[in-house]
C-alpha cells in the first residue's frame, strides 16, 4: 500500500476547493458553473452551511463531517418540500384535523350528556322510590290489619313489623323518616291499622297508646253534629263518615234507630246505668216527641261490625253523661235539673252562634223566666212544626205561626218546653250554666249579617226588629 501523502501536500478535493473559495470569496468560472448546478440541485445551502460550520468548528472529525454531509441535505430537502407543499393538500390535511377535533368534541359531549342523564335517572328513580314508600300501600283499602308492638321495640323493629303486615314497603325508610320527624314516642300494644294509611299516618297512630288486648276493628264512624234533632240523627247513623265516599253506608237504618229511642225497656235500662243524667228525663206522655231528644251528645262515634244499634245509642248517652260530670254538682244551686239545663241549652245552641252571644241569650231566657215571661223563641215553634233543622226562607221565619197548639209553643205557654228540641254542644251547655249578667229581655238577629241586637224594653226591641228584620224583607 502506498504511503499517505501529508495533508498539506495532498491535492484539494472539489469540496475543499469550493469551501476555500467560499471563504476567500473567490470562485473560478468552472467552479461557479458547478456551484450554479449545485444550487439547482438544492445543494448550495448545504455547501454554505457546511462552510460556515467548518469555519467555526475546524476540529470536527471526519465521521461527523460525513454525517452532516448526508443528513443535513435530507432535512433541508424535507423542510423545502413542506414549504413548497400544495395548498390544496394543506387544506385537506387541515380539514381532516378539524373533523377529527370536532368528532372528538362530539364524543366527549355525548359521554357527558349520557353521564348526566344516568345521574338524573338514578336520582329520579331514588326519589320516586322513597316517595312511593311514604305513600299508602293501597289508598282505597278498607280492611283492618291488627298488629302488636311489643314492649321496648325499636323504631327499626317496628318498621319490620309493619313490613311483615304489608303496611309499608321499606323498614329503613320508616326508620329514617321517624328520626327526621322526631317521632320517638312509639307505644306498645295492639293497633288496628290499614293499608290506606301513609307512613306519617302510621307513625302518628303508633305514638298513641295501644290497647293491652286485641279489640274489634273499627268498621266506620257516625257523625252527630251540634244542634241536630233526633230526626236528623236518625239519618246521620246511616252514613259512614270514615271514608270519602259519600255513598258509603253504616249498615244501620233510621227506623232501627228510632225504634230503640222509643223502646221503654231500653230507656229504663239506661236510667239504671246513668241515674244522674236521666233522673229528670221527661215521661213518655209529657208531650215530648222523643224522651231522649237532646240527650244524645254531638260527637263522632266509632262502630265495629258487631256493634248493635242499642250499643251505639248508649255511646251517645255515655258521652253526654261524661261531659256533664263537672256540672252535676252545681245544678241544684242554680235551681235546675238536667232536663231543664238541656232544654234551655238546646234553645241557646240554635239561637246563638258565638260564645258571647250564647251567654247573653242565656241571660235573656233566665231574666224572662224570673218574671214568668214567655220565652218566645221561634226555635221551639219550628220544632213543633217539624221544620227545625230544615232550610227555611226569611219570609217563612218571619211569618211563623205563633198560635200553634203545642206544648212547645212558648209564645203562649210561659216557662220551658217539656224537653229539649235538639242536642246542645258543650259550649251551649256551659253558657246555660254560666250566663252573662244583663238586664236584657229581648234580642233579635239581623237577617243578613247574623249580628244579634239586645234590648231591655219592648220599644227598643221593636226598633231593632224594624231595622234589622222587617226593612230587609220588603
Secondary structure, DSSP 8 states (H G I E B T S, - for coil): ------TTTS---HHHHHHHHHHHT---HHHHHHHHHHHHTT-HHHHHHHHHHHHH-TT--HHHHHHHHHHHHHHHHHHHHHHT--HHHHHHHHHHHHHHHHHHHHHHHHHHHHHHHHHHHHHHHHHHHHHHHHS-S-TT----EEEEE-TT--HHHHHHHHHHTTS-S-HHHHHHHHHHTT------EEEEE-TTS-HHHHHHHTTS--BSS----EEEEEE--TT--HHHHHHHTTB-TTSS-TT-B-S--HHHHHHHHT-HHHHHHHHHH-HHHHTT---TTSS-S-TTTT-S--SEEEEETT--HHHHHHHHHHHHHHHHHHHHHHHGGGT--HHHHHHHHHHHHHH-SSHHHHHHHHHHHHHHHHTT-----HHHHHHHTT-TTS---HHHHHT--TT--STT-TTTS-S--SS-SS---HHHHHHHHS-------EEEE-TTT--EEEESSHHHHHHHHHHHTGGGT-
